[in-house]
C-alpha cells in the first residue's frame, strides 16, 4: 500500500506502517473472511467500469473486535491511460449499522404486535402502519401511508379532535372509539394515544402521535347483551321492572325540582289467562308482543312503557304539566287511547283474539310521592278498575286505603310476634354436585299462637314498608349466628355455610356493621361461614353507601351472594366494583329452563358470566332431575330446591346434613 493515514490505527488497532510496502501484511487480510469476496468483486467491477464505488463491510481489528466500515474510493488514472492506483477513505460505520439494526428490530416487534399501531404527523397523515393495523382495518401500509387518518376511519370528526387535542395538550389520551374498516363495517377499539417528540432540542412538540388500538368489538357486544338482559324484557323488548324503577325515580326527582306533575298507569290485560289455557303460551307470547307495540303507539315519545311480567304493563307519563288538572287530563287521554287500541281484536297466526285492558292511574309529584307509594297506588287503582267491570280506567282514590285495615292488623301482629318470640327459622339445604350438603339458607317463618305457620309472602311486604323489618332482620341474624356457631362446633356440620337474607331497609342502617360484629362476638360464630344474600335492587339503590357497607362487613369475614340474579337491576359495574362472591339464579328462570329458550339462554349467560368474573354460582328452585342436569351441563354445580329438600326445622336439617355429609 503506497500510503495510508495514521487514522487507520484508531480504526483497526494496527499502525499505518503495518500496511506499507515494506510490510508483508495486506489490508485485505483484516477484512472479515465472509466479506472479502464481496469487497473484491464490487471494487473490481467499479474500477473496470471506470466508476467510483461506495460499500460497507466488516473488519477484524487487532483486538479481535468486529467493526463495520464505510469505504468510498475510485481509480487514479496513470499517464498511459491505465490505472495507476486506487484512492479513497474509510470511516467507522459501526454505530450507524447498530442503530439501523435496532430500528429494524423495533419495527419488527411492532409488526408482530396483535394490536393496531400507527403514527400520524401534525397534519393527521399516517407515517407508520404496522401489520396489526393492516389486519384490523384492512388497508396495507404502502397504500395508506400519507393519507389523513381523520378522513379514513372516523365518521364523527369530533371523536378524533378530542383525542388529538387532548394528546397535544396533556401528552396522552385513552378511551374507547368507534371506527370503520376498509369494508365499511364498524369496530369498537380501546385506543391509547401518546405524543412522540422526536426532536428533544425543539422548542415545540413535533406533533407526531403514536396510537395503539385494541379491538373490543366482541366485548362491547357481550356488554350490550348483558345490558339488554338487565334492563329489557326479552319477550316484548320493553323496559323491565328495574328500568322502570330507575326512570320513575328520576322522574320524581325531576318533578321535585320543576314542580311539574305526571302520572303512573298500571295496565292489565283482561282474560289473558284464557288465551294461554286455550291456545298455549306461544299464542300468549305473540299477543303480548303485539300489545306492547300498541301501547308504545298510544303514548308520547317522552313517556315510557314497561313490562313488569305476565300481562302487566306500566306506563310512565313524564312530569311535564304545571297543574294536577292538566296532568289528569293528559293521563285520561292516554288511557282512552289504550283502551280503544286494545279493544280491537288481535290477529294471531290463524285466528283472532279479543282482549280488553283495565288501567289504574295515579298522578305523581316529586314533592309528595315516592317510588313505592306511586307503584302501590297505581296497582290499587288497577284492581279497582277491574272491580268496576274491566275494559276501563280508574284514578287512585286515597280514601280507599282507609278501608284496608288488614294491613294495620298485620302490623300489630308482627309487633306481637317480636315481643312473644313467635318467629322461627327454617333451613333449606344447599347441595353440591355430589349431593353433599354444603350449606343452607335461613328462611323466616311466623308461628301464630294458633299453631298456624305463615310464610314470609304473607307478611314480609308489610314489614318492609315499616321499620319492623329492621328489628325482624336483626332477630334473624342473631338466631342464624347462634345456629351457625352450633354447627361449627360439630365435626359433621363444621363445614356448612349459612345464608341470611338482608333487606334493603336493614342494610342501610348506619349501625348494621357494629350490631353484626357484636352478634358474632356474642354467639361465637365464625363469620367465614356466614353469607349475606342481597337483592339486585338493593345494591344499586345507593351504590356508594352499599359499597362502603359491604367492604366493612367483608373485613369481618362475611361473604355476599347476589340473590334473584337476572330479575332486577343487574349491572356489570356492580359485579366489577362490589365484593360479591356468588350469584344466585332465580327460581323463576328454573321453571322454564327446559321448555323456554329465553330462560335457558339467560341461565347459561349467568353461569358463563359467573365463570368469567371468578364468582360462585348457585341455582334455587331446582325441582327436577332434568333441571339439575341442565345446570350441571352448563357449569353450575351448587343447587337448592325441592329436588333435595324443602325448608325444614333445625332438628330435621341437622339430621339431613349428617346423612348427606
C-alpha positions in Angstrom: 0.0 0.0 0.0 1.6 3.3 -1.1 0.0 5.5 1.6 -2.4 5.1 4.5 -3.1 7.8 7.1 -2.4 7.5 10.8 -6.1 7.3 11.5 -6.1 3.7 10.4 -4.6 2.8 13.8 -7.7 4.2 15.6 -9.9 2.3 13.3 -8.2 -1.1 13.2 -5.7 -1.1 16.1 -2.8 -1.6 13.6 -0.3 1.2 12.9 -0.2 2.6 9.4 3.3 1.1 8.9 1.8 -2.3 9.1 0.2 -1.8 5.7 3.2 -0.2 3.8 5.1 -1.8 1.0 7.9 -2.9 3.4 5.4 -4.9 5.4 4.1 -8.3 4.4 0.7 -7.6 5.9 -2.1 -6.5 3.5 -5.2 -4.5 4.2 -7.3 -7.2 2.6 -6.2 -9.6 5.3 -8.1 -7.8 8.0 -11.3 -7.7 6.0 -13.8 -10.2 7.6 -13.5 -13.5 5.7 -17.2 -13.5 4.9 -16.9 -10.1 3.2 -13.6 -10.4 1.3 -15.0 -11.8 -1.9 -17.9 -9.3 -1.9 -15.5 -6.3 -1.4 -13.1 -7.6 -4.1 -15.9 -8.1 -6.6 -17.6 -4.7 -6.0 -14.3 -2.8 -6.2 -13.1 -4.7 -9.2 -16.3 -4.1 -11.1 -16.3 -0.4 -10.3 -12.7 0.0 -11.4 -13.3 -2.0 -14.6 -16.2 0.3 -15.5 -14.2 3.4 -14.6 -16.6 4.3 -11.8 -16.2 5.3 -8.2 -17.5 2.9 -5.5 -19.1 3.0 -2.1 -19.6 0.0 0.1 -19.9 -1.2 3.7 -18.2 -4.2 5.1 -16.7 -5.6 8.3 -13.1 -5.5 9.5 -11.4 -7.6 12.2 -9.5 -5.2 14.4 -6.2 -6.1 16.2 -8.0 -6.9 19.4 -10.4 -9.2 17.5 -13.3 -6.8 17.6 -15.6 -6.8 14.5 -16.2 -3.3 13.1 -18.4 -2.1 10.3 -16.7 0.4 7.9 -17.9 2.6 5.1 -15.4 3.0 2.2 -15.6 5.4 -0.8 -13.0 5.3 -3.5 -12.1 5.4 -7.1 -9.3 4.7 -9.6 -6.3 7.1 -10.2 -5.6 7.0 -13.9 -1.9 6.7 -15.0 0.0 8.6 -17.7 -0.5 5.8 -20.2 -4.3 5.6 -19.6 -4.2 2.7 -17.2 -5.0 2.6 -13.5 -2.0 3.8 -11.5 -3.6 3.5 -8.1 -6.8 3.5 -6.0 -7.5 6.3 -3.6 -10.4 6.9 -1.1 -11.2 7.0 2.5 -12.6 4.6 5.1 -14.7 5.6 8.2 -16.1 3.7 11.2 -19.7 2.8 10.4 -20.4 0.6 13.4 -22.6 2.9 15.3 -24.8 3.6 12.2 -25.2 -0.1 11.5 -26.1 -0.9 15.1 -28.6 1.9 15.1 -30.2 0.6 11.9 -30.3 -2.9 13.3 -32.0 -1.6 16.4 -34.6 0.3 14.4 -35.3 -2.7 12.3 -35.6 -4.9 15.4 -38.0 -2.5 17.0 -40.1 -2.2 13.8 -40.2 -5.9 13.6 -41.5 -6.1 17.2 -44.2 -3.5 16.4 -45.2 -5.5 13.4 -45.6 -8.7 15.5 -47.9 -6.9 17.9 -51.5 -8.1 17.8 -52.7 -4.5 18.4 -53.0 -2.0 15.6 -50.2 0.6 16.0 -49.8 3.6 13.8 -48.1 7.0 13.8 -49.6 10.3 12.5 -47.9 13.6 11.9 -49.2 17.1 12.8 -51.4 17.1 9.7 -53.0 13.8 10.7 -51.2 12.0 7.9 -50.1 8.4 8.5 -46.4 7.8 8.7 -46.3 4.3 10.2 -48.8 1.5 9.9 -48.0 -2.0 11.4 -49.2 -5.4 10.4 -51.8 -5.3 13.3 -53.3 -2.2 11.7 -53.4 -3.9 8.4 -55.3 -6.8 9.9 -57.7 -4.7 11.9 -58.6 -2.0 9.4 -58.0 -3.8 6.0 -55.6 -1.3 4.4 -51.9 -2.3 3.6 -49.2 0.0 4.8 -48.0 1.0 1.4 -51.4 2.2 0.2 -52.3 4.1 3.4 -49.1 5.9 4.1 -49.6 9.7 3.7 -53.4 9.6 3.9 -55.2 11.5 6.6 -56.3 9.3 9.5 -59.3 11.6 10.4 -60.8 11.2 6.9 -60.1 7.4 6.7 -61.5 5.7 9.8 -63.8 8.3 11.6 -67.4 9.0 10.9 -67.6 11.5 13.8 -64.7 14.1 13.4 -65.4 15.2 17.0 -64.1 11.9 18.4 -60.8 12.4 16.5 -60.5 16.1 17.6 -61.0 15.3 21.3 -58.4 12.6 21.2 -55.9 14.6 19.1 -56.2 17.9 21.1 -56.0 16.1 24.4 -52.9 14.3 23.4 -51.2 17.5 22.2 -52.1 19.4 25.4 -51.6 16.6 28.0 -49.2 14.2 26.3 -51.5 11.3 26.2 -55.2 10.2 25.8 -57.0 7.0 26.3 -60.6 6.0 25.6 -63.0 3.9 23.5 -63.7 5.0 19.9 -66.0 3.8 17.2 -64.1 3.5 13.9 -64.7 1.9 10.5 -62.8 -0.7 8.4 -62.0 -0.6 4.8 -65.2 -2.6 4.0 -67.3 0.0 5.8 -68.0 -2.2 8.9 -67.9 -0.6 12.3 -65.5 -1.6 15.1 -65.1 -0.5 18.7 -61.5 0.0 19.8 -59.8 0.7 23.1 -57.3 3.4 21.9 -54.2 4.8 23.6 -52.6 7.9 22.1 -49.1 9.2 23.1 -47.3 12.3 21.9 -44.0 11.4 20.3 -41.4 14.3 20.4 -38.6 13.0 18.2 -36.5 16.2 18.4 -35.6 17.0 22.1 -34.0 20.2 21.1 -37.1 21.7 19.5 -39.0 24.3 21.5 -42.4 22.9 20.3 -43.6 19.3 20.2 -43.3 17.6 16.8 -47.0 16.9 16.7 -46.3 13.2 15.9 -48.7 10.9 17.7 -48.4 7.1 18.2 -51.7 5.3 18.7 -52.2 1.7 20.0 -55.6 0.3 19.3 -57.2 -2.9 20.6 -60.4 -4.3 19.0 -63.0 -4.6 21.8 -66.0 -5.1 19.5 -66.7 -8.6 20.9 -66.6 -7.3 24.5 -68.9 -4.5 23.6 -71.4 -6.9 22.1 -71.3 -9.0 25.3 -71.8 -5.9 27.4 -74.8 -4.8 25.2 -76.2 -8.3 25.6 -75.9 -8.2 29.4 -77.3 -4.7 29.4 -80.4 -5.9 27.4 -80.8 -8.8 29.8 -80.6 -6.5 32.8 -82.9 -3.7 31.7 -85.2 -5.0 29.0 -87.9 -7.7 28.8 -86.6 -10.3 26.3 -90.1 -11.1 25.0 -91.5 -7.7 24.3 -88.2 -5.7 24.2 -89.8 -3.2 26.5 -88.0 -1.8 29.6 -88.3 -4.2 32.5 -89.1 -3.5 36.1 -85.6 -2.4 37.0 -85.5 0.0 34.1 -89.0 1.4 35.1 -87.9 1.9 38.7 -84.9 3.8 37.7 -86.9 6.1 35.3 -89.6 6.6 37.9 -87.1 7.6 40.5 -85.5 10.1 38.0 -89.0 11.4 37.0 -89.8 12.1 40.7 -86.5 13.8 41.3 -87.1 16.0 38.2 -90.6 16.7 39.3 -89.4 17.8 42.8 -87.1 20.3 41.1 -89.5 21.6 38.5 -92.8 21.3 40.4 -94.5 19.6 37.4 -96.9 16.7 37.5 -97.0 13.4 35.7 -98.8 10.1 36.0 -98.2 6.4 36.5 -100.5 3.8 35.0 -100.9 0.1 35.6 -102.3 -1.8 32.7 -103.5 -5.4 33.0 -105.0 -7.4 30.0 -108.4 -8.8 30.9 -108.9 -12.5 30.4 -105.4 -13.0 29.1 -105.0 -16.3 31.0 -107.8 -17.8 29.0 -105.7 -17.4 25.8 -102.8 -19.3 27.3 -105.1 -22.0 28.5 -106.9 -22.5 25.2 -104.2 -21.8 22.6 -100.9 -22.2 24.5 -98.2 -20.0 25.7 -96.8 -19.4 22.2 -100.0 -17.6 21.3 -99.9 -15.7 24.5 -96.4 -14.5 23.8 -97.5 -13.3 20.3 -100.3 -11.3 21.9 -98.1 -9.7 24.5 -95.7 -8.6 21.8 -98.5 -7.1 19.7 -100.0 -5.5 22.8 -96.6 -3.9 23.6 -96.5 -2.3 20.2 -100.0 -0.9 20.6 -99.1 0.6 24.0 -96.0 2.2 22.5 -98.1 3.8 19.8 -100.5 5.2 22.4 -98.0 7.3 24.3 -95.8 10.3 23.6 -92.1 10.0 22.8 -91.2 11.3 26.2 -93.3 8.7 28.0 -92.3 5.1 28.9 -94.0 1.7 28.5 -92.6 -1.1 30.6 -93.5 -4.7 31.2 -93.5 -6.0 34.8 -94.2 -9.6 33.9 -97.1 -11.7 32.7 -99.7 -9.4 31.2 -98.9 -6.5 33.5 -97.6 -3.3 31.8 -96.8 0.1 33.3 -96.9 3.5 31.6 -94.9 6.4 33.0 -96.3 9.7 31.8 -93.4 12.1 32.1 -94.0 15.0 34.5 -94.5 17.9 32.1 -97.7 19.5 33.2 -97.9 22.5 35.6 -101.1 21.5 37.4 -102.7 18.4 38.6 -105.7 19.0 36.4 -103.6 19.2 33.3 -101.7 16.0 34.3 -105.0 14.3 34.9 -106.4 15.3 31.5 -103.2 14.0 29.8 -103.4 10.7 31.7 -107.0 10.3 30.8 -106.2 11.0 27.1 -103.5 8.3 27.1 -105.7 5.8 28.9 -108.6 6.4 26.5 -106.2 5.7 23.6 -105.0 2.5 25.2 -108.5 1.2 26.0 -109.5 1.9 22.4 -106.4 0.3 20.9 -106.7 -2.8 23.0 -110.4 -3.3 22.1 -109.5 -4.1 18.5 -109.1 -7.9 18.0 -105.5 -9.2 17.8 -104.8 -11.2 14.6 -102.8 -14.3 15.5 -101.4 -16.9 13.2 -104.7 -18.5 12.2 -107.3 -16.8 14.4 -108.2 -13.5 16.0 -108.5 -12.9 19.7 -110.0 -10.0 21.6 -108.9 -8.8 25.0 -109.5 -5.6 26.9 -107.4 -3.5 29.3 -108.0 -2.5 32.9 -106.0 0.6 33.8 -105.2 2.1 37.2 -103.8 5.6 37.3 -102.2 7.9 39.9 -100.9 11.4 39.5 -97.3 11.7 40.6 -95.3 14.6 42.1 -91.8 14.5 43.4 -92.7 16.7 46.3 -95.3 14.3 47.8 -94.8 10.8 46.2 -92.1 8.1 46.4 -91.4 5.2 44.0 -93.1 2.8 46.4 -96.2 4.8 47.0 -96.7 5.6 43.3 -96.5 1.9 42.4 -98.7 0.8 45.2 -101.4 3.3 44.5 -101.4 2.7 40.7 -101.7 -1.1 41.4 -104.6 -0.5 43.8 -106.3 1.7 41.2 -105.9 -1.0 38.6 -107.7 -3.6 40.8 -110.5 -1.0 41.4 -110.8 -0.7 37.6 -111.2 -4.5 37.3 -113.8 -4.4 40.1 -115.7 -1.7 38.1 -116.3 -4.1 35.2 -112.9 -4.2 33.3 -112.2 -2.6 30.0 -111.9 0.8 31.7 -109.5 3.0 33.7 -109.7 4.4 37.2 -107.8 7.0 39.1 -106.5 6.1 42.6 -108.8 7.1 45.4 -106.8 8.0 48.5 -109.9 7.3 50.7 -109.9 3.7 49.5 -106.8 3.0 51.6 -108.7 3.8 54.8 -110.7 0.6 54.2 -107.6 -1.5 54.1 -107.5 -2.2 57.8 -105.9 -5.6 57.2 -102.5 -4.0 56.9 -102.9 -2.3 60.3 -103.9 -5.6 61.9 -100.9 -7.3 60.3 -98.5 -4.7 61.5 -99.9 -5.1 65.0 -99.4 -8.9 64.7 -95.8 -8.5 63.7 -95.1 -6.3 66.7 -96.6 -9.0 68.9 -94.6 -11.7 67.2 -91.3 -9.9 68.0 -92.3 -9.5 71.6 -93.5 -13.0 72.1 -90.8 -14.8 70.1 -93.2 -16.2 67.6 -90.7 -16.2 64.7 -88.7 -19.3 63.9 -86.1 -20.1 61.3 -86.3 -22.9 58.9 -83.3 -24.1 56.8 -83.2 -25.2 53.2 -80.2 -27.3 52.3 -77.7 -26.2 49.6 -76.1 -29.1 47.8 -73.0 -29.6 45.6 -72.6 -31.8 42.6 -72.0 -34.9 44.7 -75.3 -34.5 46.6 -73.5 -33.4 49.7 -74.9 -30.6 51.9 -72.5 -27.6 51.7 -74.7 -25.0 53.5 -78.2 -23.7 54.0 -80.4 -20.7 53.5 -82.1 -19.4 56.7 -85.8 -18.8 55.9 -88.1 -16.9 58.2 -91.4 -18.4 59.4 -94.1 -17.0 61.7 -95.8 -19.5 64.1 -99.1 -18.0 65.2 -100.5 -18.7 68.7 -103.0 -21.0 67.0 -100.1 -23.1 65.7 -100.5 -22.0 62.1 -97.2 -21.4 60.2 -97.2 -18.4 58.0 -94.7 -17.9 55.2 -92.8 -14.6 54.5 -95.0 -13.9 51.5 -97.9 -13.3 53.9 -96.2 -10.6 56.0 -92.8 -9.6 54.8 -94.1 -6.9 52.4 -95.8 -5.1 55.3 -92.7 -5.5 57.4 -90.6 -3.9 54.7 -92.9 -0.9 54.5 -92.4 -0.2 58.2 -89.3 -0.1 60.4 -90.3 -3.6 61.7 -88.2 -5.2 59.0 -85.1 -3.8 60.8 -85.9 -5.4 64.1 -87.0 -8.6 62.4 -83.8 -8.7 60.4 -81.6 -8.4 63.4 -83.6 -11.2 65.1 -83.0 -13.4 62.1 -79.3 -12.6 62.0 -78.8 -13.3 65.7 -80.7 -16.5 65.6 -78.9 -17.7 62.5 -75.5 -16.9 64.0 -76.4 -18.9 67.1 -77.3 -21.9 64.9 -74.1 -21.4 62.8 -72.0 -21.5 65.9 -73.6 -24.8 67.0 -72.9 -26.3 63.6 -69.3 -25.2 63.7 -68.7 -27.0 67.0 -69.7 -30.3 65.5 -67.3 -32.1 63.1 -70.1 -33.3 60.7 -71.5 -29.8 60.2 -68.5 -27.6 60.8 -68.1 -27.1 57.0 -71.5 -25.7 56.5 -72.2 -22.1 55.4 -75.4 -20.3 56.3 -77.0 -17.7 54.0 -79.1 -14.9 55.6 -81.4 -12.6 53.6 -80.8 -8.9 54.4 -83.5 -6.4 53.4 -82.7 -3.1 51.7 -84.1 -1.3 54.7 -81.9 -3.2 57.1 -78.8 -2.9 55.0 -78.7 0.9 55.0 -78.9 1.1 58.8 -75.8 3.1 59.9 -75.1 0.7 62.8 -75.5 -2.5 60.9 -71.8 -3.3 60.9 -71.4 -2.6 64.6 -74.5 -4.7 65.5 -73.3 -7.5 63.3 -69.9 -7.5 64.9 -71.5 -7.6 68.4 -73.7 -10.6 67.4 -70.7 -12.5 66.0 -68.8 -11.9 69.2 -71.7 -12.9 71.5 -72.6 -16.0 69.6 -69.0 -17.1 68.8 -69.9 -17.8 65.2 -67.0 -17.8 62.7 -68.0 -15.1 60.2 -66.3 -17.1 57.4 -69.3 -19.4 57.4 -71.8 -16.5 57.2 -73.2 -15.2 53.9 -75.5 -12.2 53.3 -77.9 -12.5 50.5 -78.6 -9.2 48.9 -81.1 -8.3 46.1 -80.1 -6.5 43.0 -82.4 -3.5 43.7 -80.5 -3.1 47.0 -77.0 -2.9 45.5 -78.0 -0.2 43.0 -80.3 2.0 45.2 -77.3 3.8 46.8 -74.2 2.4 45.2 -71.6 4.4 47.2 -73.2 3.6 50.6 -73.8 0.0 49.6 -70.1 -0.5 48.6 -68.9 1.1 51.9 -71.2 -1.1 53.9 -70.2 -4.3 52.1 -66.5 -3.6 52.4 -66.8 -3.0 56.2 -68.8 -6.3 56.6 -66.2 -8.1 54.4 -63.5 -7.1 56.8 -65.4 -9.0 59.5 -65.1 -12.1 57.2 -68.7 -12.1 55.8 -69.2 -13.1 52.2 -72.0 -11.9 49.8 -74.4 -13.6 47.4 -76.5 -11.6 44.9 -80.0 -13.1 45.2 -82.5 -13.5 42.4 -79.9 -12.5 39.8 -81.2 -11.6 36.4 -84.6 -10.5 37.5 -83.8 -7.0 38.5 -81.2 -4.2 38.1 -78.2 -6.4 37.0 -75.2 -4.3 36.4 -71.7 -5.1 35.3 -70.5 -2.1 37.3 -71.9 -3.7 40.4 -70.3 -7.1 39.7 -67.0 -5.5 39.0 -66.8 -3.0 41.9 -68.7 -4.7 44.7 -67.2 -7.5 46.8 -69.7 -10.1 45.6 -68.7 -13.8 45.9 -71.7 -15.6 44.5 -74.6 -15.1 42.0 -77.9 -16.9 42.7 -80.0 -17.9 39.7 -83.6 -17.0 40.4 -86.2 -19.8 40.6 -88.4 -18.0 38.0 -85.8 -18.9 35.3 -85.6 -22.5 36.5 -89.3 -23.2 36.0 -88.9 -22.7 32.2 -85.3 -23.6 31.7 -86.2 -26.9 30.0 -89.0 -25.5 27.9 -88.3 -21.8 27.3 -85.3 -20.9 25.1 -85.2 -17.4 26.7 -84.9 -18.8 30.2 -82.3 -21.4 29.1 -80.3 -18.7 27.4 -80.4 -16.4 30.5 -79.3 -19.2 32.8 -76.4 -20.1 30.6 -75.4 -16.5 30.3 -75.5 -16.0 34.1 -73.3 -19.2 34.6 -70.9 -18.1 31.9 -70.7 -14.6 33.4 -70.0 -16.0 36.8 -67.2 -18.1 35.5 -65.7 -15.1 33.6 -65.7 -12.9 36.8 -64.5 -15.7 39.1 -67.7 -15.8 41.1 -69.5 -18.8 42.6 -73.0 -19.6 41.2 -75.9 -21.4 42.8 -79.4 -22.1 41.4 -82.5 -22.0 43.6 -85.9 -23.6 42.7 -84.3 -26.8 41.4 -87.2 -29.3 41.4 -86.4 -31.9 38.8 -83.5 -34.1 37.8 -83.7 -32.6 34.3 -83.2 -29.1 35.7 -80.3 -30.3 37.7 -78.7 -32.0 34.7 -79.2 -28.8 32.6 -77.4 -26.8 35.3 -74.6 -29.3 35.6 -74.0 -29.4 31.9 -73.9 -25.6 31.8 -71.3 -25.5 34.6 -73.4 -24.8 37.7 -72.6 -27.3 40.5 -74.5 -25.8 43.5 -78.2 -26.4 43.9 -81.1 -25.5 46.2 -84.7 -26.7 45.8 -87.4 -29.2 46.3 -85.5 -31.9 44.4 -83.4 -32.2 47.5 -85.5 -30.8 50.4 -87.9 -28.1 51.4 -87.0 -25.6 54.1 -87.1 -27.7 57.3 -86.8 -27.1 61.1 -83.3 -27.1 62.6 -83.6 -30.6 64.2 -84.6 -32.1 60.9 -81.9 -30.2 59.0 -79.1 -31.3 61.2 -80.1 -35.0 60.8 -80.4 -34.4 57.0 -77.0 -32.7 56.8 -75.3 -35.6 58.7 -76.9 -38.1 56.4 -75.6 -36.2 53.3 -72.2 -35.5 54.8 
